[in-house]
Amino acid sequence: MRDPENIAALAALSLDYIGFIFYSKSPRAVKGDKLEKWLRGAGKDALPGIARVGVFVNAEIEEVLNRVHDYQLDFVQLHGEESPEYCRELIAIWDMSTMRRAGIIKAFSVDDQFDFSKTASYSSSVHFFLFDTKGALPGGTGEQFDWSVLEKYTGQTPFLLSGGIGPQDIARVRQFRHNQFMGVDLNSRFELAPGQKDVPALADFMNGLHQEG
């Protein structure tokens, strides 16, 4: 997200998280200081109860720290090749300072051959994982992976399911079961343009997820 009006419209939905991408090669990347100024000014109270997530790809530690402060982020989502040591370094810096700290989400690109044992070394330093579809480049592909491979994940860290989830997938999401499944990450399939969400489509999807029965 990067457009204040679009963000404000989404805030009326029962969202848990809202993401801002700080990866310059993404078509959804936050540019300039318009969003930061809005979040510190008119939009300061626009996201009640909604956590702010900053998405990074192999960023320098200093950049992550600065973005957490400037955008008042609650979580950082690491979508590159960040190591467990990278995560621990972030935590150590926050522990030794009065800087604003954030929770850590580690994203993994998943295909049929993904080795879920790779997640174990991160479990002590992240709040949860995000499992996305593996592509040639970092970030989302807009395509889905075979969710049945998640049966191989036996860790205790909760995860978000991502990758090409769209309006037609309400039934599949409702039927998906895993002990550590905590929610879905929705993005490109609900966009009118990169970074511009289709609010009515998201509202319909969320209403469908929360229906009883």
PLY file of the C-alpha trace (Angstrom):
ply
format ascii 1.0
element vertex 213
property float x
property float y
property float z
element edge 212
property int vertex1
property int vertex2
end_header
0.00 0.00 0.00
1.14 3.56 -0.66
-1.91 5.70 -1.49
-3.40 7.41 1.59
-6.99 7.43 0.31
-6.86 3.75 -0.60
-5.34 2.90 2.78
-8.00 4.87 4.63
-10.74 3.05 2.70
-9.26 -0.34 3.58
-8.96 0.59 7.25
-12.73 0.23 7.54
-12.37 -3.52 6.89
-11.42 -5.97 9.64
-7.78 -6.24 8.58
-5.04 -7.42 10.92
-2.04 -6.18 8.91
-1.31 -3.74 6.13
1.92 -3.79 4.14
4.29 -1.19 2.74
6.97 -2.37 0.32
10.47 -0.92 0.67
12.07 -2.74 -2.25
12.89 -0.35 -5.07
12.50 -2.95 -7.84
8.89 -3.66 -6.91
6.15 -1.86 -8.88
4.43 -1.38 -5.50
7.41 0.23 -3.78
6.83 3.25 -1.54
8.41 6.28 -3.20
9.02 9.78 -1.87
7.76 10.93 1.51
4.04 11.39 0.80
3.01 8.26 2.70
5.32 8.94 5.63
4.00 12.48 6.03
0.40 11.25 5.89
1.02 8.53 8.47
2.59 11.06 10.83
-0.09 13.67 10.17
-3.64 13.24 8.93
-3.33 9.46 8.81
-1.81 9.04 12.25
-4.98 7.48 13.65
-6.26 6.01 10.38
-5.27 2.42 11.12
-6.72 1.59 14.54
-5.86 -1.96 15.54
-4.13 -2.67 12.22
-0.43 -3.56 12.36
1.93 -1.89 9.89
4.27 -4.24 8.05
7.33 -3.13 6.10
8.48 -5.51 3.36
12.23 -5.67 2.67
14.47 -7.67 0.34
18.12 -8.06 1.43
18.13 -4.53 2.85
20.92 -3.10 4.97
20.18 -3.32 8.69
20.35 0.47 8.99
17.64 0.90 6.34
15.31 -1.47 8.19
15.89 0.36 11.48
15.22 3.74 9.85
12.02 2.58 8.13
10.70 1.06 11.37
11.19 4.45 13.02
9.98 6.68 10.18
6.86 4.68 9.33
6.18 3.45 12.86
6.22 -0.16 11.67
5.00 -2.98 13.89
6.56 -5.78 11.83
9.27 -6.20 9.21
8.75 -8.87 6.57
12.04 -10.18 5.21
11.48 -11.45 1.70
15.04 -12.01 0.53
17.91 -14.24 1.59
18.20 -12.79 5.09
19.92 -15.25 7.44
18.99 -16.23 11.00
22.00 -14.15 12.08
20.49 -11.13 10.32
17.30 -11.56 12.34
19.23 -11.96 15.57
21.27 -8.83 14.82
18.08 -6.80 14.46
16.81 -8.11 17.78
20.15 -7.42 19.50
20.16 -3.81 18.30
16.61 -3.27 19.53
17.43 -4.91 22.87
20.38 -2.58 23.43
18.68 0.65 22.39
15.55 2.71 22.87
14.75 2.60 19.15
11.27 1.53 18.07
11.34 -2.22 17.59
9.26 -4.46 15.39
8.34 -8.10 15.15
9.93 -10.16 12.40
8.19 -12.13 9.66
10.42 -14.33 7.48
9.11 -15.14 4.03
10.03 -18.31 2.18
9.53 -19.07 -1.51
7.92 -22.49 -1.73
7.68 -25.06 -4.50
7.14 -28.83 -4.53
10.79 -29.42 -3.57
11.04 -26.91 -0.72
12.91 -28.17 2.33
10.91 -27.01 5.35
13.78 -27.88 7.69
15.32 -24.57 6.53
12.78 -22.75 8.68
13.96 -24.30 11.97
16.96 -22.01 12.48
14.68 -18.95 12.31
12.08 -20.14 14.80
13.66 -18.53 17.86
13.94 -15.07 16.31
10.78 -14.54 14.24
7.14 -14.11 15.16
5.82 -16.00 12.18
6.59 -17.17 8.66
5.04 -16.35 5.30
4.97 -19.08 2.67
4.80 -17.68 -0.86
5.13 -19.12 -4.37
8.68 -19.54 -5.61
9.53 -17.39 -8.62
12.58 -16.23 -10.53
12.70 -12.93 -8.63
11.98 -11.88 -5.02
8.39 -11.02 -4.22
5.07 -12.40 -5.32
4.43 -14.14 -8.61
0.65 -13.87 -8.53
0.55 -17.67 -8.83
-0.29 -20.35 -6.28
1.86 -23.23 -5.13
0.47 -26.62 -4.16
-0.78 -26.04 -0.61
-0.60 -29.76 0.13
3.21 -29.46 0.47
2.58 -27.59 3.74
1.78 -30.97 5.29
5.59 -31.30 5.45
5.85 -28.28 7.72
5.89 -29.57 11.29
7.35 -26.54 13.07
5.71 -24.59 15.86
6.00 -21.11 14.32
2.66 -19.85 12.90
2.51 -18.90 9.22
0.62 -16.82 6.71
-0.33 -18.38 3.39
0.49 -16.26 0.35
0.80 -16.51 -3.41
-1.90 -15.72 -5.93
-4.88 -16.00 -3.59
-7.84 -14.36 -5.30
-11.61 -13.78 -5.03
-12.32 -17.27 -6.34
-10.40 -18.94 -3.49
-12.77 -18.32 -0.56
-13.85 -21.96 -0.34
-10.28 -23.28 -0.61
-9.06 -21.01 2.17
-12.01 -21.92 4.41
-11.28 -25.60 3.89
-7.51 -25.37 4.39
-6.31 -26.91 7.64
-2.95 -26.77 9.39
-2.17 -26.41 13.09
0.05 -23.36 12.49
-2.05 -21.64 9.81
-2.92 -18.13 11.03
-4.23 -16.32 7.96
-3.76 -15.28 4.36
-1.75 -12.58 2.64
-3.76 -10.91 -0.14
-2.18 -8.76 -2.80
-2.05 -8.78 -6.60
-5.34 -10.59 -7.22
-7.13 -7.76 -5.43
-5.45 -4.86 -7.24
-6.81 -2.35 -9.70
-3.19 -1.31 -10.36
0.11 -2.02 -8.56
-0.31 -0.79 -4.99
-3.99 0.14 -5.49
-6.40 -2.30 -3.86
-9.95 -3.10 -4.98
-11.72 -2.34 -1.70
-15.15 -3.85 -2.58
-13.50 -7.07 -3.79
-11.51 -7.36 -0.56
-14.62 -6.65 1.51
-16.55 -9.39 -0.29
-13.71 -11.87 0.18
-13.37 -11.17 3.88
-17.11 -11.37 4.42
-17.08 -14.74 2.68
-14.26 -16.01 4.90
-16.09 -15.02 8.05
-19.46 -16.48 7.14
-20.65 -19.23 9.43
-21.12 -22.71 8.13
0 1
1 2
2 3
3 4
4 5
5 6
6 7
7 8
8 9
9 10
10 11
11 12
12 13
13 14
14 15
15 16
16 17
17 18
18 19
19 20
20 21
21 22
22 23
23 24
24 25
25 26
26 27
27 28
28 29
29 30
30 31
31 32
32 33
33 34
34 35
35 36
36 37
37 38
38 39
39 40
40 41
41 42
42 43
43 44
44 45
45 46
46 47
47 48
48 49
49 50
50 51
51 52
52 53
53 54
54 55
55 56
56 57
57 58
58 59
59 60
60 61
61 62
62 63
63 64
64 65
65 66
66 67
67 68
68 69
69 70
70 71
71 72
72 73
73 74
74 75
75 76
76 77
77 78
78 79
79 80
80 81
81 82
82 83
83 84
84 85
85 86
86 87
87 88
88 89
89 90
90 91
91 92
92 93
93 94
94 95
95 96
96 97
97 98
98 99
99 100
100 101
101 102
102 103
103 104
104 105
105 106
106 107
107 108
108 109
109 110
110 111
111 112
112 113
113 114
114 115
115 116
116 117
117 118
118 119
119 120
120 121
121 122
122 123
123 124
124 125
125 126
126 127
127 128
128 129
129 130
130 131
131 132
132 133
133 134
134 135
135 136
136 137
137 138
138 139
139 140
140 141
141 142
142 143
143 144
144 145
145 146
146 147
147 148
148 149
149 150
150 151
151 152
152 153
153 154
154 155
155 156
156 157
157 158
158 159
159 160
160 161
161 162
162 163
163 164
164 165
165 166
166 167
167 168
168 169
169 170
170 171
171 172
172 173
173 174
174 175
175 176
176 177
177 178
178 179
179 180
180 181
181 182
182 183
183 184
184 185
185 186
186 187
187 188
188 189
189 190
190 191
191 192
192 193
193 194
194 195
195 196
196 197
197 198
198 199
199 200
200 201
201 202
202 203
203 204
204 205
205 206
206 207
207 208
208 209
209 210
210 211
211 212
